Amino acid sequence: MKTAAPLRILQTVLPVPGHLNPTFALATTLRERGHEVAFYSGTGAAPAIERLGFQCFTFAPDMDAIVTRNVLPSGGSSAAARVSTDRKGFFRVGALNAALREWLLETVPQQVSDLDRIVSTFRPDVLVGDLTLMAPILLRERFPMPVAVFSVLAACSVPGPDAPPWGRGLPPPRTPWTRAQAWVERRVIDWLLADFRESASELRRRYGLPPLDGILADQYGRVPLFMVTSVPELDYDRRDLPPSVHYVGACVWDGNAAPAPLTWLDGLSRDLPLVHVTEGTIHTRDPLVLRAAAAGLANLPMHVVMTTGKHRRPDELMLGPIAPNIRIEQFVPHHQLFARTDAVVTTGGAGTFTTALLAGVPVVVVPTGWDLPENAQRAVEAGVGLRLDPRHCTPGRLRAAVEELLSVPSYRARAREIGAALKAAGGQEKAASLIETLVGKATPAMQAV
């Protein structure tokens, strides 16, 4: 349902490519449907946002520094680099608290101050929030307009009995025994993170709201609209989610400008398979995947295209001798590369993971932390790829995983099925329609500023 009148929509977004690009896809679609869209993001993202013709309200300097320090590669020891998970143990809870408290909770008062100022001038009809910028989610009752969440993750982070506790990438609990295990693990994690939860409750009390009822992640399911850029087939076919959760499929942004032709790509023989190896756009750890691929895939009957990310130069990474069948670039547009690609090796970032499947390409996922183990396990459960523990990512094991993907047709067939589902879900058009419907259902009091 399209609303009768144009809307003013404020989108909050973390200033990293994996969050910005899907949000750009949504924002441009909303604008094409006649709505006015503005952004709230970091100063580093402002030039890209403004080049697209959108107004950008930037984080206050103190908050910008916190986000840069904890998220971006240029920040040095990012939260993503400090927090890791182990499939055989619980979260490193001390590191988790230290890494996330400053980023997710201590920035909330500054977000509130910024957003109050923006609301008074831009006067949005709806606030569409990034799930990592917690103020509109944690304090949703105090905002004078409906709040929606646009989650760019490949898996739904709203907890429920059909999914295991978030973080370690455990298989879904489908038997009485595994459901009991998941229940116990949730209780243990809740106990270990009690201090984090109490800090979130204290923030709510500061703004005149009651303390949390449940864990912090429960708040995601309590916003009136939670959009997931994935499909149930890739997310354990969950049936335990509240009606506010909607899978919208892939929201892909490939830019407005026509890409420069990749003449070297056209020159590669089509008689050999092409394998793409990437560690994503903000990977700051030891390049273990690239190094294992450089050795393990060398001189095999395949083309290998490796990308380091724009924040790292290939000559800095000490990848060892590079065989003639391997090409290293900082960046290659996926929408150009994946049409020719037969397998992708990735750390599991949602952007690469989803775009590969959208193109029908199976994946080897070497999850190095954050939400990546969740994506890796979903690849296994959906039959679209393999999971390789980063502690065991040797050249031999990586080579064996790639060769299995290339030799077993079911991986490619299933990846194409999931890709078709990601397209059929509607993407940014579906998300835009849901936002319009949300505001159409809102009461006049909710729409008033």
C-alpha positions in Angstrom: 0.0 0.0 0.0 1.4 3.4 -1.0 0.6 6.2 1.3 -1.5 9.0 -0.1 1.0 11.7 0.9 4.8 11.8 0.7 6.6 10.9 3.9 9.6 12.3 5.6 11.9 9.4 6.5 15.0 9.5 8.7 17.3 6.6 8.3 20.0 6.0 10.9 22.9 3.9 9.7 26.4 2.8 10.8 29.0 4.4 8.6 30.4 1.2 7.1 29.8 -0.2 3.6 28.0 -3.3 4.7 25.4 -1.2 6.4 25.4 1.8 4.0 24.9 0.0 0.7 21.7 -1.8 1.5 20.4 1.4 3.2 21.2 3.3 0.0 19.2 0.8 -2.0 16.2 1.4 0.3 16.6 5.2 0.4 16.8 5.6 -3.4 13.7 3.4 -3.7 11.8 5.5 -1.2 12.8 8.7 -3.0 11.6 7.2 -6.3 8.3 6.5 -4.6 8.0 10.3 -3.8 9.3 10.4 -0.3 11.9 12.6 1.3 14.8 10.7 3.0 17.5 12.0 5.2 20.3 10.2 7.0 21.9 10.2 10.4 25.4 8.7 10.2 29.1 9.3 10.8 31.1 12.1 9.2 33.0 9.6 7.1 29.8 8.5 5.4 28.5 12.0 4.8 30.2 12.6 1.4 28.8 9.4 -0.1 25.4 10.2 1.3 25.4 13.7 -0.1 26.7 12.7 -3.5 23.5 10.7 -3.8 21.5 13.8 -3.1 20.4 13.0 0.5 20.7 15.3 3.5 23.0 13.9 6.1 22.9 14.8 9.8 26.2 13.6 11.3 27.1 12.2 14.7 28.3 14.6 17.3 32.2 14.6 17.4 32.4 12.5 20.6 30.1 9.8 19.3 31.8 9.8 15.9 35.1 9.1 17.6 33.6 6.2 19.6 32.1 4.6 16.4 35.4 5.1 14.5 37.4 3.6 17.3 35.1 0.6 17.7 34.0 -0.2 14.2 36.1 1.2 11.4 39.5 -0.3 10.3 41.1 3.1 10.7 40.1 3.0 14.3 42.9 0.6 15.1 41.6 -2.1 17.6 38.0 -2.3 16.5 35.3 -4.0 18.5 34.9 -6.4 15.6 38.6 -7.4 15.9 38.5 -7.7 19.7 35.3 -9.8 20.0 35.5 -13.3 18.8 33.5 -16.5 19.3 34.4 -20.0 19.8 32.0 -22.8 18.7 33.2 -24.9 21.6 32.8 -22.3 24.3 30.7 -19.3 25.2 31.3 -15.7 24.2 34.4 -14.2 25.7 32.0 -12.3 27.8 34.5 -9.8 29.3 35.7 -8.8 25.9 32.1 -8.6 24.7 31.1 -6.2 27.5 34.1 -4.0 27.0 33.7 -3.9 23.2 30.0 -3.3 23.0 29.2 -1.2 26.1 31.0 1.9 24.8 29.6 1.5 21.2 26.0 0.3 21.8 25.2 1.8 25.2 27.4 4.7 26.1 26.5 6.4 22.8 22.8 6.3 23.5 22.6 9.7 25.3 24.4 11.4 22.5 22.1 9.7 19.9 19.1 11.0 21.8 20.5 14.5 21.9 21.3 14.4 18.2 18.0 12.8 17.2 15.9 15.2 19.3 17.6 18.1 17.4 17.1 16.4 14.0 13.4 15.6 14.8 12.8 19.2 15.7 14.0 20.4 12.3 13.5 17.6 9.8 10.3 16.5 11.4 10.3 12.9 10.2 7.1 10.8 9.9 9.0 7.6 10.6 12.5 6.7 11.9 14.1 3.7 10.2 16.9 2.6 12.4 20.1 0.6 12.0 20.0 -2.3 14.6 23.4 -1.2 16.0 22.4 2.3 16.8 20.3 1.5 19.9 18.7 4.7 21.0 15.5 4.4 18.9 15.2 0.7 19.7 16.0 0.8 23.4 14.0 4.0 24.0 11.4 3.6 21.3 8.5 4.8 23.6 9.9 8.3 23.9 10.2 8.9 20.2 7.2 10.8 18.8 7.0 8.8 15.5 6.9 5.1 14.7 10.3 3.3 14.8 11.3 0.6 12.3 14.5 -1.4 12.2 16.2 -2.2 8.9 18.5 -5.1 9.6 21.3 -5.7 7.1 22.2 -9.0 8.6 21.5 -12.3 6.8 19.9 -13.7 9.9 17.2 -12.4 12.1 18.6 -11.3 15.5 15.2 -11.4 17.2 15.5 -14.3 19.7 13.1 -17.2 19.8 12.9 -20.9 20.4 13.5 -21.8 16.7 17.0 -20.3 16.8 20.0 -21.0 19.1 21.5 -18.3 21.2 23.0 -15.7 19.0 26.8 -15.5 18.4 28.4 -18.9 18.1 26.7 -20.1 15.0 25.1 -23.2 16.5 22.8 -25.5 14.6 19.1 -24.8 15.1 17.5 -26.6 18.0 15.1 -29.1 16.4 15.1 -32.0 18.9 14.1 -32.0 22.5 17.7 -32.4 23.5 19.1 -29.5 21.4 16.2 -27.3 22.5 17.1 -28.1 26.1 20.7 -27.3 25.4 19.8 -24.0 23.8 17.5 -23.1 26.7 20.4 -23.7 29.2 22.9 -21.8 27.1 20.5 -18.8 26.9 20.1 -18.8 30.7 23.9 -18.9 31.2 24.6 -16.1 28.7 21.8 -14.0 30.3 23.4 -14.5 33.7 26.9 -13.6 32.3 25.6 -10.5 30.6 23.4 -9.3 33.5 25.6 -6.2 34.1 25.2 -5.2 30.4 21.4 -5.6 30.7 21.3 -3.6 33.9 23.2 -0.8 32.2 20.6 -0.8 29.4 17.8 -0.7 32.0 19.5 2.2 33.8 19.4 4.1 30.5 15.7 3.5 30.2 15.1 4.8 33.7 17.1 7.9 32.9 14.5 8.8 30.3 11.6 8.0 32.5 10.9 4.5 31.1 10.5 1.2 32.9 13.5 -1.1 33.0 14.0 -3.9 30.5 11.6 -6.7 30.5 13.8 -9.5 29.2 17.2 -9.3 27.5 18.4 -6.4 25.3 17.8 -8.4 22.1 14.1 -8.8 23.0 13.7 -5.1 22.2 14.2 -5.8 18.5 11.0 -7.8 18.4 9.1 -5.0 20.1 9.5 -2.3 17.5 6.4 -2.0 15.2 8.4 -3.1 12.2 11.6 -5.2 12.0 12.8 -5.8 8.4 15.4 -8.5 7.7 17.3 -8.4 4.4 17.1 -12.2 4.0 14.5 -15.0 3.5 13.2 -17.7 5.9 14.9 -20.4 3.7 18.2 -19.0 4.7 17.3 -18.5 8.4 16.3 -21.9 9.6 12.7 -21.4 8.3 11.8 -19.8 11.7 8.2 -19.8 12.7 8.7 -18.3 16.2 8.9 -14.6 15.3 6.5 -11.8 16.2 4.3 -10.4 13.4 6.4 -7.2 13.3 9.3 -9.2 11.7 9.3 -9.3 7.9 11.9 -10.9 5.6 12.3 -8.6 2.6 15.0 -10.4 0.7 18.2 -8.9 -0.8 18.5 -5.1 -0.9 21.5 -4.5 -3.2 23.1 -1.2 -4.1 25.5 -1.2 -7.0 25.8 2.6 -7.4 24.5 5.0 -10.0 27.6 5.4 -12.1 28.3 2.9 -14.9 31.2 0.7 -13.8 34.5 0.8 -15.6 34.9 -2.3 -17.7 37.1 -5.0 -16.2 39.1 -6.0 -19.3 41.2 -8.5 -17.3 38.1 -10.3 -16.3 36.9 -10.6 -19.9 40.3 -12.0 -20.7 40.0 -15.0 -18.3 39.3 -18.3 -20.0 35.7 -19.5 -19.5 36.9 -23.1 -19.7 38.2 -22.8 -16.1 36.1 -22.1 -12.9 36.6 -18.8 -11.2 36.9 -18.6 -7.4 36.6 -15.3 -5.5 38.3 -15.0 -2.1 37.6 -12.0 0.1 37.8 -11.0 3.8 35.3 -8.1 3.3 35.5 -4.4 3.6 36.5 -3.9 7.3 38.6 -6.9 8.1 41.6 -5.8 10.3 42.9 -9.1 11.6 45.7 -11.3 10.3 44.7 -12.2 6.6 44.5 -15.9 7.4 41.9 -16.6 4.6 43.8 -14.8 1.9 47.1 -16.4 3.0 45.6 -19.9 3.0 44.0 -19.3 -0.4 47.2 -17.9 -1.9 49.0 -21.2 -1.0 46.1 -23.7 -1.2 44.7 -22.6 -4.6 48.0 -21.9 -6.3 48.6 -23.5 -9.7 45.2 -25.3 -9.7 43.1 -25.5 -12.9 41.0 -22.4 -11.8 41.1 -18.7 -11.9 41.3 -17.1 -8.4 40.5 -13.4 -7.8 41.4 -12.2 -4.3 40.4 -8.9 -2.9 42.0 -7.3 0.2 39.6 -4.4 0.8 40.3 -0.7 0.0 41.8 -0.2 3.5 44.6 -2.7 2.9 47.3 -2.8 0.2 48.2 -6.3 -1.2 51.9 -5.6 -0.7 51.4 -5.0 3.0 49.8 -8.4 3.8 52.8 -10.8 3.2 50.7 -13.4 1.4 53.7 -15.3 0.1 54.4 -16.2 -3.5 51.5 -15.5 -5.8 50.9 -18.1 -8.5 50.0 -17.1 -12.1 46.4 -18.3 -11.7 45.8 -15.8 -8.8 45.0 -12.1 -9.3 44.9 -9.8 -6.3 42.9 -6.5 -6.3 41.9 -4.2 -3.5 38.3 -4.1 -4.7 36.2 -5.6 -7.5 32.4 -4.8 -7.8 30.6 -7.9 -6.9 27.8 -7.3 -9.4 30.4 -7.5 -12.2 32.4 -10.4 -10.8 29.8 -12.7 -9.5 28.2 -13.3 -12.9 31.4 -15.1 -13.8 32.1 -16.7 -10.4 31.7 -20.4 -9.6 32.5 -20.3 -5.8 33.2 -17.6 -3.2 35.4 -17.9 -0.2 34.5 -15.4 2.5 34.7 -14.6 6.1 30.9 -14.4 6.0 30.0 -10.7 6.0 26.3 -10.3 5.1 27.0 -8.2 2.0 29.3 -10.7 0.3 27.3 -13.7 1.6 23.9 -12.4 0.4 25.2 -11.1 -2.9 26.9 -14.4 -3.7 23.7 -16.3 -3.1 21.7 -13.8 -5.0 23.9 -14.6 -8.0 23.5 -18.4 -7.3 27.1 -18.9 -6.2 27.9 -21.3 -3.4 30.2 -20.2 -0.6 32.9 -21.4 1.8 32.6 -19.4 5.0 35.5 -19.0 7.3 33.8 -17.0 10.2 36.3 -14.8 12.1 33.9 -13.3 14.6 30.9 -11.0 15.1 27.8 -12.2 13.3 29.8 -14.3 10.8 29.5 -17.7 12.6 25.7 -17.2 12.3 26.0 -16.8 8.5 28.4 -19.7 8.2 26.0 -22.1 10.0 23.1 -20.9 7.9 25.1 -21.7 4.7 25.5 -25.2 6.0 21.9 -25.7 7.0 20.6 -24.3 3.7 22.9 -26.5 1.7 24.6 -23.6 -0.1 28.1 -24.0 1.2 30.6 -25.2 3.7 31.9 -23.8 7.1 35.6 -23.9 7.8 36.8 -23.1 11.3 39.3 -20.2 11.1 41.6 -22.1 13.6 41.8 -24.9 11.0 41.9 -22.8 7.8 45.0 -24.4 6.4 45.9 -24.3 2.7 45.0 -28.0 2.3 41.6 -27.7 4.1 40.6 -24.6 2.1 41.6 -26.2 -1.1 39.5 -29.3 -0.3 36.5 -27.1 0.6 36.7 -25.2 -2.7 37.1 -28.4 -4.7 34.0 -29.9 -3.0 31.9 -26.9 -3.9 33.1 -27.1 -7.5 32.6 -30.8 -7.9 29.2 -31.3 -6.1 26.4 -29.9 -8.2 23.9 -29.7 -5.3 25.7 -26.7 -3.7 25.2 -24.6 -6.9 21.7 -25.8 -7.4 20.7 -24.9 -3.9 22.5 -21.5 -4.1 20.4 -20.8 -7.2 17.2 -21.7 -5.3 18.1 -19.4 -2.4 19.0 -16.7 -4.9 15.6 -16.9 -6.5 14.0 -16.6 -3.1 16.0 -13.6 -2.2 14.9 -11.9 -5.5 11.2 -13.0 -5.1 11.0 -11.5 -1.6 10.9 -8.0 -3.1 14.0 -6.4 -1.7 14.0 -2.6 -1.3 10.6 -2.3 -2.9 9.1 -4.6 -0.3 10.8 -2.7 2.5 9.6 0.6 1.2 6.0 -0.7 1.0 6.2 -2.0 4.6 7.4 1.5 5.8 4.5 3.1 4.0 2.1 0.6 5.5 3.5 1.2 9.0 2.9 4.9 8.8 -0.5 4.4 7.3 -1.4 2.3 10.4 0.1 4.8 12.8 -2.2 7.0 14.8 -2.1 10.8 14.4 -0.5 11.1 17.8 2.3 8.9 16.7 2.9 10.9 13.6 3.0 14.3 15.5 6.3 15.8 16.5 
